[in-house]
């Protein structure tokens, strides 16, 4: 049986065909008929089938550490929330939800909090990734509408990527970008880091972090001075505030902008001239723009350029905010943010009255609620008495996460709905509720270009897991609102959501799902992907009182100089093959091999000043906290700047806890935290030994040492280790069995293998000064008959090491690729793909393949 559904990861919203191959196994393929991906999948989507097992799943309601029935758990949640509201008022409770929820889940949670409890204290982790884009759209357009579609990428002649490592973070969309470039389009990347995306750009602008407003204001001034404004469009469709052009003139000349952005005037001029000469331009922007304390101004600076030059509402000429999560857009549609009501309505009296009439609710929240950072600050201060966290892990993902953990630990009542038995947040819950996982969910999601797709269940619900909408509705009924939450299936919620999008909407709001609720339950089951809104703004009309868009005057804020104690700037982001806090991707062995450990990337000059060696350990410290990383020294980083990943948690590593480092400073308009520029310092960490532990299954005890990072394997787990204490605690992690051992005191080397019935069950390799063997061959020996060269760490007859994984889709390593380039005289990336498969699926490794080709060619020369 095959099921058409949607990928669980980024906002590209790829369609999937999932074919059941067993009770809990599935083959994953891209849906060739889905408009978002046309059959392509990235490495994460390709390996979704490795993440659907039940190990580590939360399958039963838990009160404290004891299993409970659903009735008892739900009654307790309803009673505690009802009591908090009665004693302290509706603003004493809060929901913190997620872009991992389906639209139907989001809708029910928003309805309960805003329409029946009567507070807007429901915010979402999408606040952390795209709320600056929402605020910018509202200021410029009057409504949170993304005007672009993926078709615009296909039709652009210039594609400008701002603050987006698209090759890694949105790989399938990036393949459309590259396909368009192959047809003659140009690509400009604006990013402080030389990312894999930047390496393939026609022009890479390595601007100073936080100088985006200066760059875009300079571009707009250049367009004005070189007759590139669309004066007819400005006259007829755009409101320009008094003094806008005069203010723009200050500091927007080429040389002032180049100095502010730390760019060469010649490369800045090249970008400006290219933009002016290319009317069909798409500017695609993401977290590097949004995750800033000036994120909304940065968004509006981009929108100003497109509005003033008329590059909006036209094929191939659009500003394009690309969302991070699979249903961040669906959450925006139903009011999942604390600052909006459902159906793109606000908190004005007419909008509140409209929603209250439609819901038949006793009240509607009178004002916006607490945004994420303020919400957890209210928890810390004791103003929130009951908190419900759904499908997210704020103890890891929030800024200043250590403080968030402390706040959760002090909260009188914390409920967590999740699929995972143990996360950093779940461990702090008083009540844990088992939610349906990706392969069990039924509903809809909306992707970055407004395409609504069906999420369909592949497996039956395991244990006592239930859909999020069902859990919320059951609590609502127990709080006294039975009829408004008498849903039996997600199709009923969908139809209500569609009706609300059209209720009292005579075209004032572009968001409308009219015509997409026909056919009853069967029609919902068969719902094909569709994009709402057509081509927004194609007629030049905007959803504002006068029908005009707004230019928004924004000025570059002064950028702080490095501080004595904090001389560096910390930037955070994603890795190619991991997702959020790795509760899902961390289960996939092939995804684990690309970047096995959390790395701090820093420039060689900064490494030398701190005494940090490539491959060594480094401590990153900020005013909020500190944590360890493996160091990667690279000139892809600008001097004075660090980059670290967001994914590692206390469940899988002793270091790499990035949430501990970031500060809780936010954009004043959107409330989005500034994750991209936190003052920091780095220093080297020396250890007495380093090594690795290989175990079939899991170790008897978690390794207790300075550095311990877990890597998933198909047959067990690999732990990368380093420490400065005795090895007794590490050896205690080994299972019982027959031991074979070897030691070299001169090098401080110790190697232990544990056998059972002649088969390898575990291995520990440790050294003080010597080398450690590659892991691949030893990993392949787990549960196999013991080889005579086991403690040598290599097979009989010589070493075989495929090297670091470059292509996760086909599990191809660096040494395999370089050997093929040399031995088969491969001349381009396509030839590597034909020979090894690498780069032929999602294509996110193609920049790395091109880099390897260049290196091998130079070495040969």
N, C-alpha and C positions, 0 to 999 in steps of 0.2 A: 504494500500500500504506500502511495506517495501523497504527501501533503504539501500544498503551496503555503508558505508562511514568509516571515520577514526576519532578517538578521537581528541579533540581540545587541549589537554594538553601536557604532557611531551613527550620526545623523544622516549619512548617505541613504540609509533605508533600503538596503539591497534585498531583493526577492530571493527566496530560497525554495528549492524543491528537496524535501526531506523524505527519504525512503526507508521505512522500517525494515530492519534486518534481524531483529530479535526483540525479546521482551523489553529490553532497555538499551538497544543499540540502533543506530541510524546512520545512513549514508547521506552526506550533505553535498548538494550541487547548486550552482547558481541558476536562477530562473531566467531563461533566455527571453521570456515574454515580459519581464518586469521592466518598466521604463527607467528605473533608477540605475540598474546595473547591467541589463541585457546579457545576463548569464555570468558575469564576472563576480568573483568573491575575493576578499583579501585573505591573508593568512589566518586571521582570527575567525572569520566566517567559515573558511574552509575546514577548520578543525573544531567546529562547534560539536561535532559528534563525540569528541573526546571529553566533553564537559557535562554529559547528561547522566552520569552515574549517580548513585544514591549515597556514596561514601561522604560522610560529613554533612549530610542533609538534616535539617530540622524537620522532623516528621510528625511531631506531636506537640500540642500546647504544653507549656511549662510555666508553672508559678514558682518562682525561686528556682530551686534545684529539683523540684518534684514534678513529675508528669501529672497533668490535669486533663479532665474532659473539656470539650469545647464549651459546653454550657457554663461550667464553673469559671473558666477563663474569661469568657465574654461577659458574664454577669459581673465579674470583678472589675473589668475595664470600664464597663458602663457605669457601675456604682461609683468608682473613684472619680471619673470625669464629671459625673452628675454632681457629686458632693463638692468638688472643687469649684464648679460654676456656681452652685448655690451659696457657698460660703464666701468666695472671693471674686465672683463675677466671671463673665465669659472670657475675659482677656487673661485669666489665670491658667488657661490650658492652651496647648499648641500641638499642631501636627508638623512634622518635617518629612517631606515626601521626596519623590525621585523621578528623574527622566527615564528610569527603568520601568516605571509603571505603565500600563496601557491607558489609553484615553478614558476608557470606561472606569478603571480604578480611580484615576485622577478626578473624574467628574463626581463620583460618589463622595470621595473624601472632601472635595471642595464644597459640595452641596451641604454636607453635614456641618462643617465648621462655619462657613459663612452664612448659610441660610437658616440653620436650626440652632446650633450653639450660639451663633450671633457674634462671632469674632472673626477677624481676618488673619488670625495667627496661624496661617498655614503657608509655609514657604517650602521651597524645593531646592535640591542640590543643583538644579539648573541655574539658580541664582549665582552659583560659582563660575558658570561658564558662558552664559550668553545674555545676562540681564542688561548689560550695557548696550547691547544691540537693540533690545526691546526699548529701553529708554530713548535711544537715539532715533529709532523709527517713530516713536510717539511724538517726539519733538519736531521731527521733520515732516512726517506724513499725516499725523493725527491718529494713526492706528499702527499697531504692531504687525506690519505686513512686509514680508520679504518679497520684493518685486521680481526677483530673478528665478529662473529655472535652470536645470542642467542643460536644456536645449540652448540656452544663451551661451554657455561655455562652448558648445559645439559650433556656434556661429560667430564667435569673437575673433577679431584680428590681433588684439592685444589682451593678454590676461595678466593682471597684476595681483600677486599673492602677498597679502600684508599680514604678518604675524601668524603664518600658517605653514607648518611643515607638512604640507598636504600629502607628500609621498608616503609619509608614515601614518598620519592621523586620519586621512580620508583617501586611502589608496585607490579605491575604485573610481572616485571622482577624479583623482590625479591622472588616471589612465585616459580619461576623456580630455583632460588638459593636454597631455602629451600627444594624443592623437590629433588634436587641433593644431598643435605646434608642428607636428610632422607635415600637416597640410599647409604650413606657411605662417601660422600665427607666431607672435613673439611672446615671451614670458619674462616678466620682471618679478623678482622676489625681494621683498623688503623685510629684513629680519636681521637682528644683531648677530645671530649664529650662522655659520656656513653649514647649513643642514643638507641632507640628501636632496631635498627639493632645490635648494639654492645652487647646488652643484650642476644642475641641468638648466639653469636659467640663462637667458641671453644677457641679462644684467642683474647683478645682485647688489643691493644697497645695504651695507652693514651699518645701519644707523645706530646712533647712541640710544639706548633704551629710554623710552618715555618721551622721545622727540617727535612722535608721529604727527602731532598737531602742527608743529613748525613745518614739517615736510609737506603736508597736504595744504596748509595755507599758502606755502610757497608755490605749490603747483597751481592753486586757484589764481594767485596773483599773476603767475606766468601766463595762464590761459587768458586772463583779462588783457594783459599787455600784448599778447600776440594774436588778438582777434579770434580767440577760440571759444568765447562764450556764445551760447545760443540765446541771443537777445530777445527773439520772438517768444521763446519758451519762458524766459524769465518774465517778460512783460505780461504774458497771458496766464501763466500757471504757477508762479512762485511769488511769495511775499518776501520782500527783502527789508529787514529792519533798518531804521534810520542809522546812518553812520557806519553801516556794515563795511562798505568798500574803503572808507577812510581808516577804520580800525585794521582792516586786512593789510593795509600798506605798511604798517609798522613792523619792521623786522622780517618782511617777506621777500626781500630781494634775494637773488641767487646766493650771494656771498654770505649774507647773514644766516640764511637757512643752512648752507653748507657748514658753517661754523657751529650752529646750534645742534646739528645732527651728526657732527663729526664725520662728514663726507667730503670727498673731493668735489670741488665745483664742477669739474668736467663730467663726472659720472652723474651728478645731479642734473646738469643741463641735458645730458643724453636721455635721461628718463623723461624730463619735462617735454623735450622735443618729440620724443616717441609718442607720448600721450596726446599731444596736440595734433600730431599727424595721423592719429588712428581713431576715428570716431567710434568704431565698433570695439569698445573696451569694456571688459568685465573686471571689476575690482572685487576680488574674493578675500574676505577677512575673517579671522577667527580669534583664538584665545590670546594671541600676542597683542591684539587690539583691545579686546574686551576685559582681560584680567589685569586691570590697571586702575589706580586711584583717579585717573583722568580718562577712564574708558569711554564714557558717554561722549565727552568732547571729541575723543579720537574718532568715534563712529560718526559723529556729525561732521567732522572735518572731511571725511570721505564722502558722505552724502552731499555735502555742500558742493563738492567738485562735480559730482554727477548731475545734480540738479542744475547748476549754473551752466553746464555745457550741454544740457539736454540729453545726457546719456542715461536715460531711464525710461522704462516702458517700451523699449525698442529691442528687436531681436539682436542679441550679441552686444548690447550696450546697457549694463546694469551694475548697480552695487549689490553684492551678494554676501550676506552673513551666513556662514556655514556653522551649523550647530554641532555640539559635541556628542550628545546622547541620542539614543534611538527614538525617544519620544519627547524630547525637550519641546518640540513645536506643539505636539498634542497637549502638553501641560499648559502651554501658553494659551491655547484655544479654550480651555475649560476653566481658566482662572487659577491655575496651580501656584502662581506667584502671589505673595501677600499683598501686592500692590494693584491687583486687577480683580474684577469680578469675572464670571463665566462669559463666554461668547464675545470676547474683546470689549466688554463693558467696563466702565470705571465706577467710582464711588459717588458720582453726582446723584442728587436726589432723584432725577428721572430714571437713571439706570438702576438704582437700588429698588425703586418702586416696580420697575418692569420685571426684574428678577424675582422679587418677592411675590408678585402676582402669578408669575409662571410657576414657581415652586409651591405656591400656596403655603408659604412658610410663616412662622410666627414673627420672624424678624429677619433682617439682613444686616450684616456688619456695616457699621456707620462710617468706617474709615479704614484706610489701609492698615494692615497688620505689621508685625515685626518681621523685617528681613532677616536672613539667616544669621548673620553675625550678631545683630541685635537680639535675635531670638535666644541664642545660646548665652548671651550676656544676661538676659533676663532670667534664664535658668540658673545661672551662677549666682545672681543676686536674690534668688528665692521668689521672684515674682511669678514664675511659671511653676505651678504645683503639680501638673500632670502633663507629660509629653509623650507623644506617640510618633515613633520613627518608622518609616515604611521604606523598605527596599534600598537603603543607603547606609553608609558607614561613616557618620560625621566624626567619630573619634579618630579617624584617619584623615578624612578629606577636608575638614574645616581648617581654616588658618588658626595658628596657635592651638594646635590640637591637644596639647597637654592640658591646657586650661579648659578646653571643651570636655575632656575626660573627667577632670575634677568636678566640673559643673554637673555632668550626668550622674556622677557618683553621689552628689549631694541632693539631687532632685528627689522629692518625696515619692514620685511614682513615674516610672519609665516603662513604656510598652514598646517592643520592637517586633515588627512583622518582617520576616526574612526567610530566605530559603536555606541559609547556612546555620549550622548548629553553633559554630564558634566564630565570631568576628570580634574586633576590638570594641565595637558598640554593643553587640549582643551580650557580651559578658557583663555589661552594666545594667541590664534590663531586669525589672521586677517580674515582668510577664513577657514570655516569648511566644509568638504566634507563628505557626508554620504556613508559609505562603507558597503558592504555586510558582514554579520556576519557568524559565523561558519555554522549554519544550512542552509544558502543560497548560500554558496560558491561551485564552481565547478572547480576542478583542481587536482593537485597531491601534495603529501608530501613525504619526505624521512626520515625514522626513523634512530635510532642510529646504526643499523646494516646494513645500506645501502638498506633497503627494501623500494621500491617505492610503494605507495598505492594511490588509487583514493579517493579524497574527492568529494562527490556528494551532490548536493543540496537536501534538504528535503522540504523546503518551497519556495514559490515564493518570489522574492525580494519585501520587504515592502516599502511603500511610494516611495521616489525617490532614494533609496539606489542603488548603483551600485558596481560591482566587482572592486577591486583595479586595476587589469590589464586594465580594460576599462577606468578608470579615468586617469591613467598615459598615455595611448595611445591617449586619446582625447587631453590632454595637448600637447603631442608631435606633433600631427597633427597641432594644432594651432600655434606651434612654427615653422612650416614650413616643417615638415617631414611626409607628409601624407602617401606616399606609404610604407615606411619601418614599419609603425605602423598601417597598414590597417587590423588589426585583427578583425574578427567578432565573434570568439569563442575561448575558451581556448585550444581546440584541435589543432588549427593552431599554437599557441605558443608552445605547447608541441612538435609538429613535428619539428619546427625550433630548439628547444632546443636539441632534439635528433640528428638532422643533425649536429649541431655544435659540439656535443660531439664526433662525428666520423670524422669531417672535418679535413683533414691533419693529422689524427691520425693513424699512422701505428703500433700502439701498444706502442708508447712511453709513453702515458698516460693511466693509468689503468681505469680512468673514461671514460666509453663508454656505451651508451644506445642503441647500435646497435641492430636492430631487434625488437624494441619496439615501432615503429611508424606505423606498418602495419595496414591495415583494415580501414583506413580513420576515419571519425567521429564515425562510429559505433564501430570500434576497440578501439578507445579511451574511448568511453562510457563503454565498457565492460572490460577495462583493469584490469587484475587480479594482485594482489601483486606479485612483483618480486624483487630479490636482484641483483643489478649490481655488477660486478667484480668477481663473483664466490668465490674462496678462495684465496685472494691475498697472494702473496709471498710463496705459496705452492711449487713452483719450485725453490725457493731461489733467484729469480730475483726481482730487485727493480727498480723503474722508475728514476734511476740516470744515469749520463753519462756513468759510467762503470758497471752499473747493480748491484752495491753493496749498501747495507745499510751502514749507518754511525754510529759508536759509537761517542757520543758527550761528550767531557770532561766537566763535571760540578762539581763545588765545593760548599760546604755548605757556604753560606754567614753568617757573624756574625749576631746574633740576638740581638736586642736592649734590654737593661735592662729597667725595669719599670722606668718611669719618676716621679719626685716628684709630679707634678700637675696632672699627668695622670698615676696612678699606675696600671691600669687594661688594659687588651686587649679585644677589642670588636670583636665578631664574629657574622656574620649575616647568615640567611638562611631561608628555607621554613618551613611552617607547613603542616601537612599531608593533610588537606582537603581544603586548599586555594591555589590560583594560582596568581602569579604576583601581580598586584595592585587591585585584587578582583573585577574588573569590571564585571566579569562573575560569578565566584564562590560566590561572595558576594550576589548574587541574590538568591542563593539556601538555603532555610531555614535549611535543614538538615545538610548542610556543615558548617553552621554558628555555630553550637552548640558544636563542639569539642573543639575549642579554641576561645571563644567569644571575648576575649580582647587580645591586644598585651602584651606579657609578657617579662620582662627581667629576665633571669635565671642566678642565681649567687650562689656561694658556701656559705655555712653557715658562714664560717669565714669572708668572705668579707661582707656578710650581717650584721654580728654583728659589724664589724668595722665601717660600715657606718650607723648603727642604722636602717637598713631596715628590716621590718617585712614581713614574708610570707603573701601574700594577700594584703599588703599595696601598696602605690604608691611610685615609685622611679623615680628620675630624672637622666638620663644618659647624660653626657656632654662629648664632644670631642672638639678639637680645631676648628671644623667646625660649631658646633651648639649644641643644646640640645633638648630633648623631654622627655615626661613622659611615663612610662610603669607601668602596674601592676607587682608586684614582685613575682617571684617564687623562693624560696630558696631550693636548691637541691645539693646534693653531686655528681650529674651527671656532674656538672661543675667542672673543675679543679680550684684550688685556683688562684686568680688573673685574671680570665677570665669571660667575660659576653657573653650571647647569646641573640639575639633579632631577631624577624621575619621581613621580608621585605615588608609585604603586605599592611599595613594600610596607608591611604591617608587622605588628608584634607577633602575629600568628606564624609568620614565615621567616622572620629575620630579627637579629639583634640590632642591626643598623638599618640605614636607609629610610628612617622615619621622617620623611620630609615635612609632614604636617606639623611636627614639633617646631620647625624653624620659621615658618611663614608668619607674618604679622597680620593682625586683624584690622588693618586700615582699609577703608572702602571708598569707592567712588561715591560722591555726595548725591548723585542723581539716581544711580541704579542700585547702590548698596553692594556692588560686586567687589570682592576683595582684590587687592593688588598683588597677585601671586608672582609677578614677573620681575620685581625689583625690590628685594629686601636686603638691607645692610647685613653684611656677613663677614666672617673671617675663616681662614682655613689653616690647619697645621698638620704636620706629619704625625702618624702614630706608628710606633715601632712595636713589634711583637717578638716573643722568644721562639715561636714556631708557627708553622702554617701547614695546612693539610686538607684532607677531605675524608668524609665518611660516606660509604656506599652501603645501603641496606635494602634487602628485599622486604617490602612493606614499609613500616615505620620503625625508627629506633626504639629500644626499650625505654629510653628517656630522651628528652630533648637535649641536644648538646648545650652545655653550659660553659661558654667561653666568651672572649671579647667579641669575636666575629663569627657568626653562624648564620648561614643563608641556605634555605631549603630550595631545592630544584626538583620538580616532579619528574618521575620516570615512569615508563609504561609498567615496570615491574616493582617499583619501590620509590626510593627517594635518595637524592644526593645532597649532602650538606658540605658546603665550602666553609672551611674553618680557619681561624687564627687565634692565638692566645698567648698569654705570658705566664700562665700558671701550670700546675702539674697536669699530666695527661690522665690521671686516674678517673676524673669525672667524665672524660670523653670515652675512655675504654668501657666505662659502665653502661654506655649506650649500646654496646654490642650485644647481640642476642646470645643465648646459650648455644653451645655446639663445640665441635672439634676445632682447635685453634692451630694454625701454623703461623710462625712469626719469624721476623728477621729484623736485625738492628745494626746500625752503623754509628757507633758512638762518635767517631771523628766528625761526621756531618750532622749528628743529632737526628738521625733518621730512624724511624720505627714503622714497620709494616706488619699488619695483622690481617689474616683472612680467617673467617669463621665458616666452617663447612657443616652440613648436615646430610647424612647419607651420601657423602662424596660430592655434594653440590654446594656451590658458593651461596652463602646467605648474607654475608656482610664482609666489608673490607675497610680498614682504616690505614691511611697513608699519611705520615707526618714527617716533616723535616725542619731542622733549624737553619741549615745553610745550603742544602742540596736542592736538586730539582725534583719536581713531582711529575709522574707520568701523565700522559693524556688520559682523559676519562672514558672515551668512547668504547675502547676495547673491553675495559673492565665492566662497564655498564652492561655490555652484551653478555658477559659471563654470569651475571646474576641468575641464579637458579639452574645454571648449566653445570655439567660435570667439571670438576676442578681441573684446570690446565696446569701442566708442570711449571709453566713460567708465570704463574699467578702473581707471586710477590715481586716479580720483575715489572709487572704492570704492562706487559706487551706480549703479543702472541709469539709462539715458536716461529723462528725464521725471520724475525725483524719487526720493526714498529710500523703500525698503520695508524695514521692520525689524519682524519678528514678535516680537522681544524674547526674554528668557530663557525657556527651555522650562519650562512648568508641568506639562503632561501628557505624559509620555514615552510612554505607550501609543499615543497618536494624534499625537504630535509637534506639540502646540499651544503657541504662545508667548504670553507675557504681553500684548504689544501687540494680538495678534489677539483675545485674550479681552476686554480692556478696550474695544476698539473695538466688539466685538459687544454688550457690555453697554450701551454708550451708544447705538449705532445701532439696535439691535433692541429696546431697552427690556427686556432680560432681567432678571427679578426674583428668581430663585433659582438654586441650583446645578443643579437638574433642568432648568431652561430652558437653561442653558449647555450641559449635556450633550446636550440635544435639538438645539441649534443647531450645536455644534462637535464633539460626541463626548467632550469632555474630562470626566473623572470617571466615565465610564460603564463602564469596564473594572474595574481593580483598586480604584479609588476613593481611592488614597493621596493624590491631589492635591485631593480635595474640601475639606479645610481651607483650602488656599491659595485655591481658588476662592471660598469663603465670605468670606475676608479681602479679596479683590479686590472682591467685590460690596459689602462694607461700605464700603470706601474710595471706590469710585465713587459710592455712594449719598450718602456724606457730602460728597464734592466737589460733587455735583449740588445738594445742599441748600445 
